[in-house]
Amino acid sequence: MKCVLVMAALMALSFAANNHHLADLVHKEVSTLYSTNSHITYDACVHKCDGLFDFVDSTDESETDRLCGEYCRCEINNNCGHH
């Protein structure tokens, strides 16, 4: 039983680490989009970002859509801080 709990904890930790890498990648791309066009609108930023991360799996697609929205908003509002 302890082995199962340890395995579940390790899987959760692995997922969190991978999700962090995805968030970093999306943020980097959104920062680049914004630095090449500082007058980009939120909708245009989200649309371009979403086009960069086109996944077949709906869960992955939903997560990148959420991240694109989050990072486009914070880049445009200049309040990303440390994500």
PDB file of N, CA, C and O in Angstrom:
ATOM      1  N   MET A   1       0.818  -1.187   0.000  1.00  0.00           N
ATOM      2  CA  MET A   1       0.000   0.000   0.000  1.00  0.00           C
ATOM      3  C   MET A   1       0.870   1.262   0.000  1.00  0.00           C
ATOM      4  O   MET A   1       0.575   2.227  -0.706  1.00  0.00           O
ATOM      5  N   LYS A   2       1.940   1.245   0.795  1.00  0.00           N
ATOM      6  CA  LYS A   2       2.835   2.398   0.827  1.00  0.00           C
ATOM      7  C   LYS A   2       3.467   2.624  -0.534  1.00  0.00           C
ATOM      8  O   LYS A   2       3.675   3.762  -0.955  1.00  0.00           O
ATOM      9  N   CYS A   3       3.771   1.527  -1.219  1.00  0.00           N
ATOM     10  CA  CYS A   3       4.381   1.629  -2.544  1.00  0.00           C
ATOM     11  C   CYS A   3       3.453   2.347  -3.523  1.00  0.00           C
ATOM     12  O   CYS A   3       3.896   3.161  -4.334  1.00  0.00           O
ATOM     13  N   VAL A   4       2.158   2.032  -3.434  1.00  0.00           N
ATOM     14  CA  VAL A   4       1.174   2.672  -4.309  1.00  0.00           C
ATOM     15  C   VAL A   4       1.094   4.165  -4.006  1.00  0.00           C
ATOM     16  O   VAL A   4       1.032   4.982  -4.925  1.00  0.00           O
ATOM     17  N   LEU A   5       1.095   4.520  -2.736  1.00  0.00           N
ATOM     18  CA  LEU A   5       1.038   5.936  -2.360  1.00  0.00           C
ATOM     19  C   LEU A   5       2.281   6.693  -2.816  1.00  0.00           C
ATOM     20  O   LEU A   5       2.185   7.816  -3.308  1.00  0.00           O
ATOM     21  N   VAL A   6       3.435   6.078  -2.650  1.00  0.00           N
ATOM     22  CA  VAL A   6       4.681   6.705  -3.094  1.00  0.00           C
ATOM     23  C   VAL A   6       4.661   6.882  -4.604  1.00  0.00           C
ATOM     24  O   VAL A   6       5.061   7.927  -5.117  1.00  0.00           O
ATOM     25  N   MET A   7       4.195   5.858  -5.316  1.00  0.00           N
ATOM     26  CA  MET A   7       4.137   5.931  -6.777  1.00  0.00           C
ATOM     27  C   MET A   7       3.183   7.044  -7.225  1.00  0.00           C
ATOM     28  O   MET A   7       3.491   7.791  -8.154  1.00  0.00           O
ATOM     29  N   ALA A   8       2.033   7.151  -6.567  1.00  0.00           N
ATOM     30  CA  ALA A   8       1.074   8.202  -6.905  1.00  0.00           C
ATOM     31  C   ALA A   8       1.670   9.585  -6.642  1.00  0.00           C
ATOM     32  O   ALA A   8       1.474  10.507  -7.433  1.00  0.00           O
ATOM     33  N   ALA A   9       2.387   9.726  -5.548  1.00  0.00           N
ATOM     34  CA  ALA A   9       3.022  11.009  -5.235  1.00  0.00           C
ATOM     35  C   ALA A   9       4.080  11.365  -6.269  1.00  0.00           C
ATOM     36  O   ALA A   9       4.188  12.520  -6.680  1.00  0.00           O
ATOM     37  N   LEU A  10       4.850  10.385  -6.684  1.00  0.00           N
ATOM     38  CA  LEU A  10       5.874  10.634  -7.706  1.00  0.00           C
ATOM     39  C   LEU A  10       5.245  11.014  -9.040  1.00  0.00           C
ATOM     40  O   LEU A  10       5.761  11.885  -9.741  1.00  0.00           O
ATOM     41  N   MET A  11       4.144  10.375  -9.394  1.00  0.00           N
ATOM     42  CA  MET A  11       3.458  10.713 -10.645  1.00  0.00           C
ATOM     43  C   MET A  11       2.914  12.137 -10.589  1.00  0.00           C
ATOM     44  O   MET A  11       3.011  12.880 -11.566  1.00  0.00           O
ATOM     45  N   ALA A  12       2.345  12.515  -9.455  1.00  0.00           N
ATOM     46  CA  ALA A  12       1.823  13.874  -9.303  1.00  0.00           C
ATOM     47  C   ALA A  12       2.941  14.901  -9.393  1.00  0.00           C
ATOM     48  O   ALA A  12       2.775  15.949 -10.016  1.00  0.00           O
ATOM     49  N   LEU A  13       4.065  14.607  -8.781  1.00  0.00           N
ATOM     50  CA  LEU A  13       5.219  15.500  -8.840  1.00  0.00           C
ATOM     51  C   LEU A  13       5.737  15.635 -10.265  1.00  0.00           C
ATOM     52  O   LEU A  13       6.092  16.730 -10.699  1.00  0.00           O
ATOM     53  N   SER A  14       5.779  14.535 -10.984  1.00  0.00           N
ATOM     54  CA  SER A  14       6.225  14.551 -12.374  1.00  0.00           C
ATOM     55  C   SER A  14       5.291  15.389 -13.233  1.00  0.00           C
ATOM     56  O   SER A  14       5.751  16.165 -14.071  1.00  0.00           O
ATOM     57  N   PHE A  15       3.976  15.242 -13.035  1.00  0.00           N
ATOM     58  CA  PHE A  15       3.013  16.031 -13.793  1.00  0.00           C
ATOM     59  C   PHE A  15       3.196  17.516 -13.504  1.00  0.00           C
ATOM     60  O   PHE A  15       3.178  18.334 -14.423  1.00  0.00           O
ATOM     61  N   ALA A  16       3.372  17.865 -12.242  1.00  0.00           N
ATOM     62  CA  ALA A  16       3.548  19.274 -11.872  1.00  0.00           C
ATOM     63  C   ALA A  16       4.804  19.850 -12.507  1.00  0.00           C
ATOM     64  O   ALA A  16       4.789  20.991 -12.970  1.00  0.00           O
ATOM     65  N   ALA A  17       5.881  19.092 -12.537  1.00  0.00           N
ATOM     66  CA  ALA A  17       7.125  19.565 -13.150  1.00  0.00           C
ATOM     67  C   ALA A  17       6.948  19.765 -14.641  1.00  0.00           C
ATOM     68  O   ALA A  17       7.410  20.765 -15.190  1.00  0.00           O
ATOM     69  N   ASN A  18       6.282  18.827 -15.307  1.00  0.00           N
ATOM     70  CA  ASN A  18       6.052  18.961 -16.746  1.00  0.00           C
ATOM     71  C   ASN A  18       5.141  20.135 -17.046  1.00  0.00           C
ATOM     72  O   ASN A  18       5.359  20.849 -18.025  1.00  0.00           O
ATOM     73  N   ASN A  19       4.123  20.351 -16.223  1.00  0.00           N
ATOM     74  CA  ASN A  19       3.217  21.466 -16.419  1.00  0.00           C
ATOM     75  C   ASN A  19       3.959  22.786 -16.251  1.00  0.00           C
ATOM     76  O   ASN A  19       3.672  23.751 -16.959  1.00  0.00           O
ATOM     77  N   HIS A  20       4.905  22.838 -15.326  1.00  0.00           N
ATOM     78  CA  HIS A  20       5.705  24.045 -15.113  1.00  0.00           C
ATOM     79  C   HIS A  20       6.548  24.348 -16.358  1.00  0.00           C
ATOM     80  O   HIS A  20       6.687  25.506 -16.750  1.00  0.00           O
ATOM     81  N   HIS A  21       7.103  23.315 -16.968  1.00  0.00           N
ATOM     82  CA  HIS A  21       7.895  23.511 -18.184  1.00  0.00           C
ATOM     83  C   HIS A  21       7.017  24.031 -19.320  1.00  0.00           C
ATOM     84  O   HIS A  21       7.442  24.893 -20.089  1.00  0.00           O
ATOM     85  N   LEU A  22       5.807  23.517 -19.426  1.00  0.00           N
ATOM     86  CA  LEU A  22       4.884  23.988 -20.451  1.00  0.00           C
ATOM     87  C   LEU A  22       4.541  25.450 -20.210  1.00  0.00           C
ATOM     88  O   LEU A  22       4.524  26.248 -21.147  1.00  0.00           O
ATOM     89  N   ALA A  23       4.270  25.802 -18.974  1.00  0.00           N
ATOM     90  CA  ALA A  23       3.953  27.193 -18.645  1.00  0.00           C
ATOM     91  C   ALA A  23       5.123  28.109 -18.983  1.00  0.00           C
ATOM     92  O   ALA A  23       4.926  29.200 -19.520  1.00  0.00           O
ATOM     93  N   ASP A  24       6.325  27.675 -18.673  1.00  0.00           N
ATOM     94  CA  ASP A  24       7.509  28.473 -19.012  1.00  0.00           C
ATOM     95  C   ASP A  24       7.639  28.661 -20.515  1.00  0.00           C
ATOM     96  O   ASP A  24       7.967  29.751 -20.982  1.00  0.00           O
ATOM     97  N   LEU A  25       7.382  27.598 -21.274  1.00  0.00           N
ATOM     98  CA  LEU A  25       7.475  27.673 -22.732  1.00  0.00           C
ATOM     99  C   LEU A  25       6.431  28.633 -23.296  1.00  0.00           C
ATOM    100  O   LEU A  25       6.748  29.467 -24.144  1.00  0.00           O
ATOM    101  N   VAL A  26       5.192  28.520 -22.830  1.00  0.00           N
ATOM    102  CA  VAL A  26       4.133  29.421 -23.301  1.00  0.00           C
ATOM    103  C   VAL A  26       4.478  30.857 -22.937  1.00  0.00           C
ATOM    104  O   VAL A  26       4.322  31.756 -23.764  1.00  0.00           O
ATOM    105  N   HIS A  27       4.941  31.087 -21.721  1.00  0.00           N
ATOM    106  CA  HIS A  27       5.284  32.448 -21.304  1.00  0.00           C
ATOM    107  C   HIS A  27       6.401  33.024 -22.168  1.00  0.00           C
ATOM    108  O   HIS A  27       6.352  34.190 -22.560  1.00  0.00           O
ATOM    109  N   LYS A  28       7.393  32.214 -22.459  1.00  0.00           N
ATOM    110  CA  LYS A  28       8.501  32.677 -23.306  1.00  0.00           C
ATOM    111  C   LYS A  28       7.995  33.069 -24.692  1.00  0.00           C
ATOM    112  O   LYS A  28       8.400  34.100 -25.229  1.00  0.00           O
ATOM    113  N   GLU A  29       7.120  32.261 -25.269  1.00  0.00           N
ATOM    114  CA  GLU A  29       6.592  32.564 -26.602  1.00  0.00           C
ATOM    115  C   GLU A  29       5.721  33.815 -26.581  1.00  0.00           C
ATOM    116  O   GLU A  29       5.805  34.643 -27.488  1.00  0.00           O
ATOM    117  N   VAL A  30       4.891  33.959 -25.562  1.00  0.00           N
ATOM    118  CA  VAL A  30       4.047  35.157 -25.456  1.00  0.00           C
ATOM    119  C   VAL A  30       4.919  36.394 -25.261  1.00  0.00           C
ATOM    120  O   VAL A  30       4.638  37.442 -25.842  1.00  0.00           O
ATOM    121  N   SER A  31       5.954  36.290 -24.465  1.00  0.00           N
ATOM    122  CA  SER A  31       6.878  37.418 -24.281  1.00  0.00           C
ATOM    123  C   SER A  31       7.510  37.822 -25.603  1.00  0.00           C
ATOM    124  O   SER A  31       7.668  39.009 -25.887  1.00  0.00           O
ATOM    125  N   THR A  32       7.869  36.830 -26.410  1.00  0.00           N
ATOM    126  CA  THR A  32       8.449  37.109 -27.726  1.00  0.00           C
ATOM    127  C   THR A  32       7.418  37.753 -28.640  1.00  0.00           C
ATOM    128  O   THR A  32       7.733  38.706 -29.353  1.00  0.00           O
ATOM    129  N   LEU A  33       6.183  37.242 -28.628  1.00  0.00           N
ATOM    130  CA  LEU A  33       5.115  37.859 -29.431  1.00  0.00           C
ATOM    131  C   LEU A  33       4.952  39.324 -29.046  1.00  0.00           C
ATOM    132  O   LEU A  33       4.876  40.198 -29.910  1.00  0.00           O
ATOM    133  N   TYR A  34       4.899  39.585 -27.753  1.00  0.00           N
ATOM    134  CA  TYR A  34       4.694  40.942 -27.278  1.00  0.00           C
ATOM    135  C   TYR A  34       5.895  41.834 -27.568  1.00  0.00           C
ATOM    136  O   TYR A  34       5.723  43.012 -27.882  1.00  0.00           O
ATOM    137  N   SER A  35       7.099  41.298 -27.470  1.00  0.00           N
ATOM    138  CA  SER A  35       8.285  42.124 -27.726  1.00  0.00           C
ATOM    139  C   SER A  35       8.420  42.482 -29.205  1.00  0.00           C
ATOM    140  O   SER A  35       9.022  43.503 -29.538  1.00  0.00           O
ATOM    141  N   THR A  36       7.871  41.660 -30.090  1.00  0.00           N
ATOM    142  CA  THR A  36       7.920  41.984 -31.521  1.00  0.00           C
ATOM    143  C   THR A  36       6.789  42.920 -31.930  1.00  0.00           C
ATOM    144  O   THR A  36       6.853  43.540 -32.992  1.00  0.00           O
ATOM    145  N   ASN A  37       5.745  43.030 -31.090  1.00  0.00           N
ATOM    146  CA  ASN A  37       4.632  43.927 -31.381  1.00  0.00           C
ATOM    147  C   ASN A  37       4.008  44.357 -30.059  1.00  0.00           C
ATOM    148  O   ASN A  37       3.066  43.725 -29.579  1.00  0.00           O
ATOM    149  N   SER A  38       4.524  45.417 -29.477  1.00  0.00           N
ATOM    150  CA  SER A  38       4.056  45.857 -28.160  1.00  0.00           C
ATOM    151  C   SER A  38       2.637  46.421 -28.189  1.00  0.00           C
ATOM    152  O   SER A  38       2.057  46.677 -27.134  1.00  0.00           O
ATOM    153  N   HIS A  39       2.072  46.615 -29.371  1.00  0.00           N
ATOM    154  CA  HIS A  39       0.705  47.131 -29.489  1.00  0.00           C
ATOM    155  C   HIS A  39      -0.293  46.022 -29.797  1.00  0.00           C
ATOM    156  O   HIS A  39      -1.443  46.303 -30.136  1.00  0.00           O
ATOM    157  N   ILE A  40       0.131  44.766 -29.683  1.00  0.00           N
ATOM    158  CA  ILE A  40      -0.750  43.646 -29.973  1.00  0.00           C
ATOM    159  C   ILE A  40      -1.917  43.643 -28.981  1.00  0.00           C
ATOM    160  O   ILE A  40      -1.732  43.914 -27.794  1.00  0.00           O
ATOM    161  N   THR A  41      -3.102  43.339 -29.472  1.00  0.00           N
ATOM    162  CA  THR A  41      -4.263  43.272 -28.588  1.00  0.00           C
ATOM    163  C   THR A  41      -4.281  41.931 -27.867  1.00  0.00           C
ATOM    164  O   THR A  41      -3.605  40.982 -28.264  1.00  0.00           O
ATOM    165  N   TYR A  42      -5.055  41.879 -26.819  1.00  0.00           N
ATOM    166  CA  TYR A  42      -5.192  40.630 -26.067  1.00  0.00           C
ATOM    167  C   TYR A  42      -5.706  39.516 -26.977  1.00  0.00           C
ATOM    168  O   TYR A  42      -5.144  38.421 -26.996  1.00  0.00           O
ATOM    169  N   ASP A  43      -6.774  39.792 -27.735  1.00  0.00           N
ATOM    170  CA  ASP A  43      -7.354  38.768 -28.611  1.00  0.00           C
ATOM    171  C   ASP A  43      -6.364  38.294 -29.665  1.00  0.00           C
ATOM    172  O   ASP A  43      -6.280  37.097 -29.940  1.00  0.00           O
ATOM    173  N   ALA A  44      -5.616  39.212 -30.255  1.00  0.00           N
ATOM    174  CA  ALA A  44      -4.623  38.832 -31.269  1.00  0.00           C
ATOM    175  C   ALA A  44      -3.502  38.011 -30.641  1.00  0.00           C
ATOM    176  O   ALA A  44      -3.020  37.053 -31.245  1.00  0.00           O
ATOM    177  N   CYS A  45      -3.093  38.377 -29.450  1.00  0.00           N
ATOM    178  CA  CYS A  45      -2.043  37.639 -28.743  1.00  0.00           C
ATOM    179  C   CYS A  45      -2.503  36.211 -28.461  1.00  0.00           C
ATOM    180  O   CYS A  45      -1.773  35.258 -28.733  1.00  0.00           O
ATOM    181  N   VAL A  46      -3.704  36.060 -27.921  1.00  0.00           N
ATOM    182  CA  VAL A  46      -4.231  34.727 -27.609  1.00  0.00           C
ATOM    183  C   VAL A  46      -4.363  33.904 -28.881  1.00  0.00           C
ATOM    184  O   VAL A  46      -4.024  32.721 -28.892  1.00  0.00           O
ATOM    185  N   HIS A  47      -4.849  34.516 -29.946  1.00  0.00           N
ATOM    186  CA  HIS A  47      -5.019  33.803 -31.216  1.00  0.00           C
ATOM    187  C   HIS A  47      -3.673  33.312 -31.756  1.00  0.00           C
ATOM    188  O   HIS A  47      -3.554  32.160 -32.175  1.00  0.00           O
ATOM    189  N   LYS A  48      -2.675  34.174 -31.747  1.00  0.00           N
ATOM    190  CA  LYS A  48      -1.348  33.773 -32.244  1.00  0.00           C
ATOM    191  C   LYS A  48      -0.721  32.714 -31.345  1.00  0.00           C
ATOM    192  O   LYS A  48      -0.142  31.745 -31.835  1.00  0.00           O
ATOM    193  N   CYS A  49      -0.835  32.895 -30.049  1.00  0.00           N
ATOM    194  CA  CYS A  49      -0.288  31.924 -29.101  1.00  0.00           C
ATOM    195  C   CYS A  49      -0.965  30.569 -29.283  1.00  0.00           C
ATOM    196  O   CYS A  49      -0.293  29.540 -29.327  1.00  0.00           O
ATOM    197  N   ASP A  50      -2.272  30.565 -29.388  1.00  0.00           N
ATOM    198  CA  ASP A  50      -3.013  29.314 -29.564  1.00  0.00           C
ATOM    199  C   ASP A  50      -2.592  28.601 -30.843  1.00  0.00           C
ATOM    200  O   ASP A  50      -2.548  27.372 -30.890  1.00  0.00           O
ATOM    201  N   GLY A  51      -2.283  29.373 -31.875  1.00  0.00           N
ATOM    202  CA  GLY A  51      -1.821  28.783 -33.129  1.00  0.00           C
ATOM    203  C   GLY A  51      -0.454  28.125 -33.002  1.00  0.00           C
ATOM    204  O   GLY A  51      -0.142  27.182 -33.729  1.00  0.00           O
ATOM    205  N   LEU A  52       0.355  28.623 -32.081  1.00  0.00           N
ATOM    206  CA  LEU A  52       1.679  28.035 -31.856  1.00  0.00           C
ATOM    207  C   LEU A  52       1.598  26.701 -31.124  1.00  0.00           C
ATOM    208  O   LEU A  52       2.451  25.832 -31.309  1.00  0.00           O
ATOM    209  N   PHE A  53       0.573  26.541 -30.295  1.00  0.00           N
ATOM    210  CA  PHE A  53       0.426  25.342 -29.463  1.00  0.00           C
ATOM    211  C   PHE A  53      -0.879  24.642 -29.817  1.00  0.00           C
ATOM    212  O   PHE A  53      -1.870  24.760 -29.097  1.00  0.00           O
ATOM    213  N   ASP A  54      -0.875  23.922 -30.917  1.00  0.00           N
ATOM    214  CA  ASP A  54      -2.065  23.237 -31.412  1.00  0.00           C
ATOM    215  C   ASP A  54      -1.943  21.748 -31.097  1.00  0.00           C
ATOM    216  O   ASP A  54      -1.230  21.019 -31.787  1.00  0.00           O
ATOM    217  N   PHE A  55      -2.643  21.299 -30.050  1.00  0.00           N
ATOM    218  CA  PHE A  55      -2.561  19.915 -29.607  1.00  0.00           C
ATOM    219  C   PHE A  55      -3.814  19.145 -29.993  1.00  0.00           C
ATOM    220  O   PHE A  55      -4.893  19.724 -30.116  1.00  0.00           O
ATOM    221  N   VAL A  56      -3.672  17.863 -30.181  1.00  0.00           N
ATOM    222  CA  VAL A  56      -4.801  16.989 -30.494  1.00  0.00           C
ATOM    223  C   VAL A  56      -5.572  16.652 -29.219  1.00  0.00           C
ATOM    224  O   VAL A  56      -6.803  16.645 -29.223  1.00  0.00           O
ATOM    225  N   ASP A  57      -4.861  16.375 -28.138  1.00  0.00           N
ATOM    226  CA  ASP A  57      -5.494  16.024 -26.869  1.00  0.00           C
ATOM    227  C   ASP A  57      -6.205  17.253 -26.301  1.00  0.00           C
ATOM    228  O   ASP A  57      -5.584  18.297 -26.104  1.00  0.00           O
ATOM    229  N   SER A  58      -7.501  17.127 -26.041  1.00  0.00           N
ATOM    230  CA  SER A  58      -8.292  18.283 -25.598  1.00  0.00           C
ATOM    231  C   SER A  58      -7.839  18.818 -24.240  1.00  0.00           C
ATOM    232  O   SER A  58      -7.958  20.016 -23.983  1.00  0.00           O
ATOM    233  N   THR A  59      -7.327  17.959 -23.377  1.00  0.00           N
ATOM    234  CA  THR A  59      -6.830  18.425 -22.078  1.00  0.00           C
ATOM    235  C   THR A  59      -5.603  19.304 -22.260  1.00  0.00           C
ATOM    236  O   THR A  59      -5.492  20.361 -21.640  1.00  0.00           O
ATOM    237  N   ASP A  60      -4.678  18.863 -23.118  1.00  0.00           N
ATOM    238  CA  ASP A  60      -3.487  19.669 -23.393  1.00  0.00           C
ATOM    239  C   ASP A  60      -3.870  20.979 -24.060  1.00  0.00           C
ATOM    240  O   ASP A  60      -3.326  22.033 -23.730  1.00  0.00           O
ATOM    241  N   GLU A  61      -4.811  20.913 -25.003  1.00  0.00           N
ATOM    242  CA  GLU A  61      -5.247  22.115 -25.719  1.00  0.00           C
ATOM    243  C   GLU A  61      -5.894  23.104 -24.754  1.00  0.00           C
ATOM    244  O   GLU A  61      -5.629  24.304 -24.829  1.00  0.00           O
ATOM    245  N   SER A  62      -6.726  22.619 -23.863  1.00  0.00           N
ATOM    246  CA  SER A  62      -7.374  23.497 -22.875  1.00  0.00           C
ATOM    247  C   SER A  62      -6.349  24.173 -21.974  1.00  0.00           C
ATOM    248  O   SER A  62      -6.482  25.350 -21.640  1.00  0.00           O
ATOM    249  N   GLU A  63      -5.329  23.422 -21.583  1.00  0.00           N
ATOM    250  CA  GLU A  63      -4.288  23.982 -20.709  1.00  0.00           C
ATOM    251  C   GLU A  63      -3.488  25.061 -21.435  1.00  0.00           C
ATOM    252  O   GLU A  63      -3.202  26.109 -20.856  1.00  0.00           O
ATOM    253  N   THR A  64      -3.124  24.820 -22.690  1.00  0.00           N
ATOM    254  CA  THR A  64      -2.367  25.847 -23.418  1.00  0.00           C
ATOM    255  C   THR A  64      -3.244  27.059 -23.707  1.00  0.00           C
ATOM    256  O   THR A  64      -2.753  28.187 -23.696  1.00  0.00           O
ATOM    257  N   ASP A  65      -4.535  26.846 -23.966  1.00  0.00           N
ATOM    258  CA  ASP A  65      -5.441  27.982 -24.153  1.00  0.00           C
ATOM    259  C   ASP A  65      -5.471  28.847 -22.893  1.00  0.00           C
ATOM    260  O   ASP A  65      -5.408  30.074 -22.969  1.00  0.00           O
ATOM    261  N   ARG A  66      -5.569  28.195 -21.740  1.00  0.00           N
ATOM    262  CA  ARG A  66      -5.602  28.916 -20.465  1.00  0.00           C
ATOM    263  C   ARG A  66      -4.298  29.679 -20.242  1.00  0.00           C
ATOM    264  O   ARG A  66      -4.306  30.844 -19.843  1.00  0.00           O
ATOM    265  N   LEU A  67      -3.176  29.004 -20.506  1.00  0.00           N
ATOM    266  CA  LEU A  67      -1.872  29.642 -20.318  1.00  0.00           C
ATOM    267  C   LEU A  67      -1.676  30.803 -21.286  1.00  0.00           C
ATOM    268  O   LEU A  67      -1.141  31.843 -20.902  1.00  0.00           O
ATOM    269  N   CYS A  68      -2.101  30.637 -22.529  1.00  0.00           N
ATOM    270  CA  CYS A  68      -1.989  31.737 -23.497  1.00  0.00           C
ATOM    271  C   CYS A  68      -2.756  32.955 -22.995  1.00  0.00           C
ATOM    272  O   CYS A  68      -2.245  34.074 -23.033  1.00  0.00           O
ATOM    273  N   GLY A  69      -3.978  32.740 -22.526  1.00  0.00           N
ATOM    274  CA  GLY A  69      -4.781  33.843 -22.007  1.00  0.00           C
ATOM    275  C   GLY A  69      -4.133  34.513 -20.812  1.00  0.00           C
ATOM    276  O   GLY A  69      -4.085  35.740 -20.718  1.00  0.00           O
ATOM    277  N   GLU A  70      -3.637  33.693 -19.903  1.00  0.00           N
ATOM    278  CA  GLU A  70      -2.997  34.218 -18.692  1.00  0.00           C
ATOM    279  C   GLU A  70      -1.763  35.049 -19.028  1.00  0.00           C
ATOM    280  O   GLU A  70      -1.597  36.154 -18.513  1.00  0.00           O
ATOM    281  N   TYR A  71      -0.903  34.522 -19.886  1.00  0.00           N
ATOM    282  CA  TYR A  71       0.346  35.224 -20.176  1.00  0.00           C
ATOM    283  C   TYR A  71       0.145  36.397 -21.123  1.00  0.00           C
ATOM    284  O   TYR A  71       0.869  37.387 -21.024  1.00  0.00           O
ATOM    285  N   CYS A  72      -0.810  36.316 -22.033  1.00  0.00           N
ATOM    286  CA  CYS A  72      -1.101  37.487 -22.872  1.00  0.00           C
ATOM    287  C   CYS A  72      -1.612  38.629 -21.998  1.00  0.00           C
ATOM    288  O   CYS A  72      -1.224  39.782 -22.186  1.00  0.00           O
ATOM    289  N   ARG A  73      -2.477  38.309 -21.053  1.00  0.00           N
ATOM    290  CA  ARG A  73      -3.030  39.335 -20.167  1.00  0.00           C
ATOM    291  C   ARG A  73      -1.925  39.980 -19.329  1.00  0.00           C
ATOM    292  O   ARG A  73      -1.864  41.205 -19.215  1.00  0.00           O
ATOM    293  N   CYS A  74      -1.063  39.163 -18.749  1.00  0.00           N
ATOM    294  CA  CYS A  74      -0.050  39.765 -17.868  1.00  0.00           C
ATOM    295  C   CYS A  74       1.020  40.514 -18.658  1.00  0.00           C
ATOM    296  O   CYS A  74       1.556  41.507 -18.166  1.00  0.00           O
ATOM    297  N   GLU A  75       1.347  40.062 -19.875  1.00  0.00           N
ATOM    298  CA  GLU A  75       2.324  40.803 -20.695  1.00  0.00           C
ATOM    299  C   GLU A  75       1.747  42.146 -21.113  1.00  0.00           C
ATOM    300  O   GLU A  75       2.433  43.166 -21.039  1.00  0.00           O
ATOM    301  N   ILE A  76       0.496  42.156 -21.551  1.00  0.00           N
ATOM    302  CA  ILE A  76      -0.136  43.402 -21.994  1.00  0.00           C
ATOM    303  C   ILE A  76      -0.280  44.374 -20.822  1.00  0.00           C
ATOM    304  O   ILE A  76      -0.083  45.578 -20.984  1.00  0.00           O
ATOM    305  N   ASN A  77      -0.624  43.852 -19.646  1.00  0.00           N
ATOM    306  CA  ASN A  77      -0.785  44.698 -18.459  1.00  0.00           C
ATOM    307  C   ASN A  77       0.523  44.950 -17.719  1.00  0.00           C
ATOM    308  O   ASN A  77       0.552  45.659 -16.713  1.00  0.00           O
ATOM    309  N   ASN A  78       1.601  44.365 -18.225  1.00  0.00           N
ATOM    310  CA  ASN A  78       2.938  44.531 -17.645  1.00  0.00           C
ATOM    311  C   ASN A  78       2.970  44.167 -16.158  1.00  0.00           C
ATOM    312  O   ASN A  78       3.534  44.888 -15.335  1.00  0.00           O
ATOM    313  N   ASN A  79       2.346  43.025 -15.838  1.00  0.00           N
ATOM    314  CA  ASN A  79       2.343  42.591 -14.437  1.00  0.00           C
ATOM    315  C   ASN A  79       2.516  41.076 -14.293  1.00  0.00           C
ATOM    316  O   ASN A  79       1.875  40.446 -13.451  1.00  0.00           O
ATOM    317  N   CYS A  80       3.382  40.508 -15.119  1.00  0.00           N
ATOM    318  CA  CYS A  80       3.596  39.056 -15.054  1.00  0.00           C
ATOM    319  C   CYS A  80       4.302  38.631 -13.781  1.00  0.00           C
ATOM    320  O   CYS A  80       3.998  37.567 -13.241  1.00  0.00           O
ATOM    321  N   GLY A  81       5.215  39.411 -13.297  1.00  0.00           N
ATOM    322  CA  GLY A  81       5.955  38.996 -12.113  1.00  0.00           C
ATOM    323  C   GLY A  81       6.700  37.707 -12.385  1.00  0.00           C
ATOM    324  O   GLY A  81       7.197  37.490 -13.490  1.00  0.00           O
ATOM    325  N   HIS A  82       6.778  36.868 -11.398  1.00  0.00           N
ATOM    326  CA  HIS A  82       7.470  35.581 -11.529  1.00  0.00           C
ATOM    327  C   HIS A  82       6.445  34.475 -11.561  1.00  0.00           C
ATOM    328  O   HIS A  82       5.763  34.226 -10.567  1.00  0.00           O
ATOM    329  N   HIS A  83       6.327  33.797 -12.716  1.00  0.00           N
ATOM    330  CA  HIS A  83       5.396  32.662 -12.854  1.00  0.00           C
ATOM    331  C   HIS A  83       6.166  31.397 -12.883  1.00  0.00           C
ATOM    332  O   HIS A  83       5.581  30.320 -12.994  1.00  0.00           O
TER     333      HIS A  83
END
